[in-house]
């Protein structure tokens, strides 16, 4: 497989061979915005590529800045950064510039299986809620809503005011899935990456994509349940 990047930061960039993955024809759009938590989106892309999906990636201008500030990416060489992070994986990645409203994923006639914006800033959430399509991320999300396809937003903001909540409610009523970046601790995470992968797993669960990113509640009952019950009695 050719895992070299083609194009430059102002054009479409391809890593891998599209359509050559085990999930042939399975296309998922991922958006990374300028909300804190860019690692969520990065781990999601990595996981889907490892599962041999074709991933269409959009990163907002603020998202690139957060990738630099939080993860230390060299965003002056976007081709190099994408190839270093995602190259060599079995799936295929297609990067679309944020301003390319003529990209394939801007049209409802281009079939994709789902779209996830992770993390999702309140600005992007507002744009989706109000049907703004002045950039590719908002337009691609609008296409998902109008075509009745799965759209998942992972809001990452705190505290939330009434406008944020009203926008989330508006989208939820349209069938958009809200999966806030709220970690759980019942599986006893040992690292920050454990917490990140838990949320990635919850997103994949929502799409019925099998994974083994975290230990599920009750998974160990067959092994420990009897002993735990005995200990509680004593």
BAMAR-743520 format. One line per 8 residues: number of its first residue (from 0); for each residue z, x negated, y of C-alpha. Coordinates in nm, 2 decimals. Layout:
NUM> Z X Y  ...
END
This chain:
0> 0.00 0.00 0.00  -0.09 -0.12 0.35  0.24 -0.10 0.55  0.10 -0.26 0.86  0.11 -0.07 1.19  -0.21 0.03 1.36  -0.26 0.13 1.72  -0.02 0.05 2.02
8> 0.26 0.22 2.19  0.03 0.44 2.40  -0.15 0.57 2.09  -0.09 0.72 1.75  0.07 0.46 1.51  0.05 0.48 1.13  0.27 0.31 0.88  0.17 0.34 0.52
16> -0.11 0.55 0.38  -0.09 0.91 0.47  -0.13 1.15 0.18  -0.07 0.88 -0.07  0.30 0.97 -0.14  0.46 1.14 -0.43  0.51 1.45 -0.22  0.14 1.47 -0.14
24> 0.07 1.72 0.13  0.44 1.75 0.23  0.46 1.68 0.60  0.78 1.69 0.81  0.80 1.64 1.19  1.10 1.45 1.32  1.19 1.44 1.69  1.44 1.19 1.83
32> 1.56 1.27 2.19  1.78 1.09 2.44  2.11 1.24 2.31  2.36 0.99 2.17  2.33 0.96 1.80  1.98 0.81 1.75  2.10 0.67 1.42  2.10 1.03 1.28
40> 1.73 1.05 1.33  1.66 0.70 1.21  1.85 0.76 0.88  1.67 1.10 0.84  1.33 0.93 0.87  1.43 0.65 0.63  1.55 0.91 0.37  1.24 1.12 0.39
48> 1.02 0.81 0.36  1.22 0.70 0.06  1.16 1.04 -0.09  0.79 0.98 -0.03  0.73 1.24 0.24  0.48 1.20 0.52  0.68 1.19 0.84  0.54 1.27 1.18
56> 0.77 1.11 1.44  0.81 1.19 1.81  1.05 0.99 2.03  1.11 1.10 2.39  1.12 0.84 2.66  1.50 0.88 2.68  1.51 0.85 2.30  1.35 0.51 2.32
64> 1.62 0.40 2.57  1.90 0.52 2.34  1.74 0.34 2.04  1.76 0.02 2.25  2.12 0.08 2.38  2.28 0.21 2.06  2.08 0.03 1.79  1.95 -0.28 1.97
72> 1.58 -0.20 1.91  1.32 -0.40 2.10  1.15 -0.11 2.26  0.90 -0.32 2.46  0.72 -0.37 2.12  0.73 -0.02 1.98  0.48 -0.10 1.70  0.70 -0.39 1.59
80> 1.02 -0.19 1.61  0.88 0.09 1.40  0.73 -0.14 1.15  1.05 -0.34 1.12  1.26 -0.03 1.07  1.04 0.18 0.85  0.77 -0.05 0.70  0.77 -0.11 0.33
88> 0.90 0.23 0.23  0.70 0.45 -0.02  0.63 0.74 0.22  0.40 0.75 0.52  0.50 0.76 0.89  0.28 0.87 1.17  0.41 0.81 1.52  0.28 1.03 1.80
96> 0.34 0.94 2.17  0.56 1.19 2.36  0.29 1.28 2.60  0.01 1.33 2.35  -0.01 1.71 2.36  -0.35 1.68 2.18  -0.19 1.54 1.87  -0.25 1.72 1.53
104> 0.11 1.86 1.52  0.05 2.03 1.86  -0.17 2.29 1.68  -0.06 2.57 1.45  -0.37 2.51 1.24  -0.23 2.18 1.13  0.01 2.26 0.84  0.35 2.10 0.83
112> 0.65 2.21 0.61  0.93 2.17 0.87  1.04 2.01 1.19  1.38 1.86 1.27  1.50 1.74 1.61  1.78 1.50 1.54  1.97 1.44 1.76  1.87 1.71 2.00
120> 1.96 1.68 2.37  2.05 1.99 2.57  1.74 1.93 2.78  1.51 1.95 2.48  1.70 2.24 2.34  1.65 2.43 2.67  1.28 2.35 2.67  1.24 2.49 2.32
128> 1.45 2.80 2.40  1.23 2.88 2.70  0.89 2.80 2.55  0.82 2.50 2.76  0.54 2.29 2.62  0.49 2.02 2.87  0.54 1.74 2.61  0.45 1.70 2.25
136> 0.81 1.75 2.12  0.85 2.08 2.29  0.50 2.19 2.20  0.54 2.10 1.83  0.87 2.29 1.82  0.70 2.59 1.99  0.43 2.58 1.72  0.70 2.60 1.45
144> 0.86 2.91 1.61  0.53 3.09 1.67  0.41 3.02 1.32  0.74 3.12 1.16  0.79 2.77 1.00  1.13 2.60 0.95  1.27 2.44 1.27  1.61 2.27 1.27
152> 1.79 2.14 1.58  2.09 1.90 1.56  2.26 1.94 1.89  2.47 1.64 2.00  2.67 1.72 2.31  3.03 1.78 2.40  3.18 1.98 2.56  2.93 2.27 2.56
160> 2.90 2.51 2.85  2.77 2.87 2.85  2.41 2.78 2.92  2.41 2.54 2.61  2.56 2.81 2.40  2.33 3.09 2.52  2.02 2.87 2.45  2.15 2.80 2.10
168> 2.21 3.17 2.04  1.86 3.26 2.17  1.70 3.02 1.92  1.93 3.12 1.63  1.81 3.48 1.68  1.45 3.36 1.65  1.54 3.20 1.31  1.59 2.84 1.43
176> 1.86 2.67 1.23  2.14 2.50 1.43  2.31 2.21 1.25  2.55 2.05 1.51  2.65 1.69 1.46  2.99 1.78 1.32  3.10 1.54 1.05  3.32 1.64 0.75
184> 3.59 1.43 0.59  3.67 1.60 0.26  3.45 1.35 0.08  3.66 1.06 0.21  3.39 0.86 0.41  3.45 0.49 0.41  3.20 0.38 0.67  3.03 0.52 0.98
192> 2.71 0.53 0.78  2.88 0.76 0.53  2.94 1.01 0.81  2.58 0.98 0.94  2.44 1.03 0.59  2.66 1.34 0.54  2.48 1.51 0.83  2.14 1.39 0.71
200> 2.22 1.55 0.38  2.32 1.88 0.54  1.98 1.89 0.71  1.80 1.82 0.38  2.02 2.09 0.21  1.89 2.34 0.46  1.54 2.25 0.36  1.62 2.26 -0.02
208> 1.53 1.89 -0.05  1.73 1.72 -0.33  1.93 1.41 -0.24  2.25 1.22 -0.33  2.37 1.12 0.01  2.73 1.24 -0.02  2.97 1.38 -0.27  2.98 1.76 -0.26
216> 3.29 1.96 -0.26  3.38 2.05 -0.62  3.15 1.80 -0.78  3.44 1.62 -0.94  3.62 1.93 -1.05  3.51 1.89 -1.41  3.67 1.55 -1.42  3.98 1.60 -1.21
224> 4.05 1.97 -1.17  4.28 2.01 -1.46  4.48 1.70 -1.37  4.50 1.81 -1.00  4.63 2.15 -1.11  4.89 1.99 -1.33  5.00 1.77 -1.04  5.04 2.06 -0.80
232> 5.25 2.25 -1.05  5.49 1.95 -1.08
END
